[in-house]
Amino acid sequence: MKILLNEIMYSKNLTVRQVSILTGVSHSTVSDICNGAIPRLDTLEKLAKGLDIHITDLFESPYK
């Protein structure tokens, strides 16, 4: 499963700091996810809510 946060940030022209502020997820966690870490489900929920997207938009999987 690949997390698509980098692609979403690029399409919305957002920095790690801006995503952190919008979502309430720490700067270091956002950075870790951008560098390949797999986030917890509650973190994915915060990201989806803060970025105003569906949670399934955050990952690439053939089982969506």
Biotite code that builds the C-alpha atoms (Angstrom):
import biotite.structure as struc

atoms = struc.array([
    struc.Atom([0.000, 0.000, 0.000], chain_id="A", res_id=1, res_name="MET", atom_name="CA", element="C"),
    struc.Atom([1.399, 3.379, -0.987], chain_id="A", res_id=2, res_name="LYS", atom_name="CA", element="C"),
    struc.Atom([0.446, 6.565, 0.837], chain_id="A", res_id=3, res_name="ILE", atom_name="CA", element="C"),
    struc.Atom([-0.213, 9.388, -1.651], chain_id="A", res_id=4, res_name="LEU", atom_name="CA", element="C"),
    struc.Atom([0.287, 12.337, 0.695], chain_id="A", res_id=5, res_name="LEU", atom_name="CA", element="C"),
    struc.Atom([3.169, 13.782, -1.350], chain_id="A", res_id=6, res_name="ASN", atom_name="CA", element="C"),
    struc.Atom([1.058, 13.784, -4.500], chain_id="A", res_id=7, res_name="GLU", atom_name="CA", element="C"),
    struc.Atom([-1.912, 15.375, -2.713], chain_id="A", res_id=8, res_name="ILE", atom_name="CA", element="C"),
    struc.Atom([0.307, 18.042, -1.165], chain_id="A", res_id=9, res_name="MET", atom_name="CA", element="C"),
    struc.Atom([1.794, 18.810, -4.586], chain_id="A", res_id=10, res_name="TYR", atom_name="CA", element="C"),
    struc.Atom([-1.618, 19.061, -6.263], chain_id="A", res_id=11, res_name="SER", atom_name="CA", element="C"),
    struc.Atom([-2.887, 21.403, -3.529], chain_id="A", res_id=12, res_name="LYS", atom_name="CA", element="C"),
    struc.Atom([0.409, 23.331, -3.412], chain_id="A", res_id=13, res_name="ASN", atom_name="CA", element="C"),
    struc.Atom([0.844, 22.686, 0.338], chain_id="A", res_id=14, res_name="LEU", atom_name="CA", element="C"),
    struc.Atom([3.964, 22.425, 2.480], chain_id="A", res_id=15, res_name="THR", atom_name="CA", element="C"),
    struc.Atom([4.517, 19.989, 5.345], chain_id="A", res_id=16, res_name="VAL", atom_name="CA", element="C"),
    struc.Atom([3.969, 22.866, 7.779], chain_id="A", res_id=17, res_name="ARG", atom_name="CA", element="C"),
    struc.Atom([0.671, 23.856, 6.142], chain_id="A", res_id=18, res_name="GLN", atom_name="CA", element="C"),
    struc.Atom([-0.589, 20.252, 6.212], chain_id="A", res_id=19, res_name="VAL", atom_name="CA", element="C"),
    struc.Atom([0.369, 20.017, 9.869], chain_id="A", res_id=20, res_name="SER", atom_name="CA", element="C"),
    struc.Atom([-1.601, 23.165, 10.701], chain_id="A", res_id=21, res_name="ILE", atom_name="CA", element="C"),
    struc.Atom([-4.646, 22.134, 8.635], chain_id="A", res_id=22, res_name="LEU", atom_name="CA", element="C"),
    struc.Atom([-4.833, 18.602, 10.024], chain_id="A", res_id=23, res_name="THR", atom_name="CA", element="C"),
    struc.Atom([-3.513, 18.810, 13.569], chain_id="A", res_id=24, res_name="GLY", atom_name="CA", element="C"),
    struc.Atom([-0.963, 16.099, 12.750], chain_id="A", res_id=25, res_name="VAL", atom_name="CA", element="C"),
    struc.Atom([2.537, 16.951, 13.956], chain_id="A", res_id=26, res_name="SER", atom_name="CA", element="C"),
    struc.Atom([5.108, 18.294, 11.512], chain_id="A", res_id=27, res_name="HIS", atom_name="CA", element="C"),
    struc.Atom([7.388, 15.304, 12.155], chain_id="A", res_id=28, res_name="SER", atom_name="CA", element="C"),
    struc.Atom([4.593, 12.786, 11.518], chain_id="A", res_id=29, res_name="THR", atom_name="CA", element="C"),
    struc.Atom([3.618, 14.464, 8.231], chain_id="A", res_id=30, res_name="VAL", atom_name="CA", element="C"),
    struc.Atom([7.278, 14.463, 7.221], chain_id="A", res_id=31, res_name="SER", atom_name="CA", element="C"),
    struc.Atom([7.666, 10.783, 8.182], chain_id="A", res_id=32, res_name="ASP", atom_name="CA", element="C"),
    struc.Atom([4.616, 9.845, 6.093], chain_id="A", res_id=33, res_name="ILE", atom_name="CA", element="C"),
    struc.Atom([6.018, 11.780, 3.140], chain_id="A", res_id=34, res_name="CYS", atom_name="CA", element="C"),
    struc.Atom([9.230, 9.772, 3.538], chain_id="A", res_id=35, res_name="ASN", atom_name="CA", element="C"),
    struc.Atom([7.486, 6.394, 3.469], chain_id="A", res_id=36, res_name="GLY", atom_name="CA", element="C"),
    struc.Atom([6.227, 5.696, 6.988], chain_id="A", res_id=37, res_name="ALA", atom_name="CA", element="C"),
    struc.Atom([2.845, 3.970, 7.223], chain_id="A", res_id=38, res_name="ILE", atom_name="CA", element="C"),
    struc.Atom([0.503, 6.054, 9.418], chain_id="A", res_id=39, res_name="PRO", atom_name="CA", element="C"),
    struc.Atom([-2.046, 4.830, 11.921], chain_id="A", res_id=40, res_name="ARG", atom_name="CA", element="C"),
    struc.Atom([-5.702, 4.851, 10.906], chain_id="A", res_id=41, res_name="LEU", atom_name="CA", element="C"),
    struc.Atom([-6.565, 7.773, 13.192], chain_id="A", res_id=42, res_name="ASP", atom_name="CA", element="C"),
    struc.Atom([-3.790, 9.787, 11.543], chain_id="A", res_id=43, res_name="THR", atom_name="CA", element="C"),
    struc.Atom([-5.222, 9.003, 8.107], chain_id="A", res_id=44, res_name="LEU", atom_name="CA", element="C"),
    struc.Atom([-8.614, 10.201, 9.348], chain_id="A", res_id=45, res_name="GLU", atom_name="CA", element="C"),
    struc.Atom([-7.140, 13.501, 10.578], chain_id="A", res_id=46, res_name="LYS", atom_name="CA", element="C"),
    struc.Atom([-5.326, 14.005, 7.281], chain_id="A", res_id=47, res_name="LEU", atom_name="CA", element="C"),
    struc.Atom([-8.444, 13.288, 5.229], chain_id="A", res_id=48, res_name="ALA", atom_name="CA", element="C"),
    struc.Atom([-10.602, 15.593, 7.332], chain_id="A", res_id=49, res_name="LYS", atom_name="CA", element="C"),
    struc.Atom([-8.073, 18.436, 7.377], chain_id="A", res_id=50, res_name="GLY", atom_name="CA", element="C"),
    struc.Atom([-7.378, 18.188, 3.644], chain_id="A", res_id=51, res_name="LEU", atom_name="CA", element="C"),
    struc.Atom([-11.085, 17.806, 2.810], chain_id="A", res_id=52, res_name="ASP", atom_name="CA", element="C"),
    struc.Atom([-10.643, 14.545, 0.905], chain_id="A", res_id=53, res_name="ILE", atom_name="CA", element="C"),
    struc.Atom([-11.890, 10.977, 1.238], chain_id="A", res_id=54, res_name="HIS", atom_name="CA", element="C"),
    struc.Atom([-9.677, 8.735, 3.336], chain_id="A", res_id=55, res_name="ILE", atom_name="CA", element="C"),
    struc.Atom([-9.329, 6.364, 0.365], chain_id="A", res_id=56, res_name="THR", atom_name="CA", element="C"),
    struc.Atom([-7.749, 9.208, -1.631], chain_id="A", res_id=57, res_name="ASP", atom_name="CA", element="C"),
    struc.Atom([-4.754, 8.959, 0.701], chain_id="A", res_id=58, res_name="LEU", atom_name="CA", element="C"),
    struc.Atom([-3.607, 5.536, -0.411], chain_id="A", res_id=59, res_name="PHE", atom_name="CA", element="C"),
    struc.Atom([-3.074, 3.482, -3.511], chain_id="A", res_id=60, res_name="GLU", atom_name="CA", element="C"),
    struc.Atom([-4.279, -0.095, -3.345], chain_id="A", res_id=61, res_name="SER", atom_name="CA", element="C"),
    struc.Atom([-5.869, -2.573, -5.724], chain_id="A", res_id=62, res_name="PRO", atom_name="CA", element="C"),
    struc.Atom([-8.367, -3.368, -2.925], chain_id="A", res_id=63, res_name="TYR", atom_name="CA", element="C"),
    struc.Atom([-10.020, 0.044, -2.639], chain_id="A", res_id=64, res_name="LYS", atom_name="CA", element="C"),
])
